[in-house]
Amino acid sequence: MPVVQALHAHGFVAGFSPSTLTELERLATRRTYVGGAVIFREGAECDELFLVDTGLVALDIFVPGRGPVRILTIGPGELLGWSALMGTGPMTATATALHETGVFAISGAQLRNLCDSNHAAGCQILRQINHALSQRLTATRLQLLDLFATPTG
């Protein structure tokens, strides 16, 4: 599938106006990560937002005394690195491609500039980010319940 069509088919951009899609096409860069490749590390600076197109990405956090703990797995149609929209800061997890994974990478600085200069696009983007974060919070809660559940029997 051509890059533009793949971006237009991504769940994050569902309902975006044609002009906002055109702006995102201009900002998005297609990347592919091999299985085992680290996309970003916990504690490191990363000013990019990623839209996962294909593959799976594991999100792990370091827990003292336990080491890395998987808190979530991100798949096609999902968002990764949302904090890039807020500005640079340390990443709160390590993101690793579980097998070959394709993403659209968007510069956080350019995305913030777009939101500041085009309020209609900014509103659409922030609504989608809020929706994605709501889903992420629910999924993380469920995964943490599984992780810390007391075995029965």
C-alpha positions, 0 to 999 in steps of 0.5 A: 500500500502506498505511504499516503494511502496507509496513512489515510487508513490509519485509525488515528486520522479517522475523521480528519479533514482533508486539509489536516490529512494533507498537513500530516502527510507533509510531516510524516516519515515512514520507518520500519524497525526490525524485531528487537529494535528499540524505538525509544528508551525509558528516560531518554528524550524523544520528540517524535510521535509514532503511528503504528501501521504494521507489527507490534511494539512492546512497552516496558518499564523498569521496576527496581528489583524486578527489571523490565516489566511489560505493561502494554503491547501496541499494534496497528492503528495505535499511537506511540510516544504521545508525550511528543505533543506536549514537548520534550521530556524523558520517555516513561517506558522503553518501546521495542518492536516485537517483529518487523514494525512499520510506523509513521514518525512525526516530529513533535516540534512540527506537530506542535507548530501545526496545532498552534498555527492551524487551530482546526487541525490542532483541535482534531489532533488533540481530540484523537490524542485524548481518545487514544489516551483514554483507550490506553489508560483502560488497556494499561489498567487491564494489563496491570490487573493481570500482572498483579493478580493473585493466582487462584487455586 
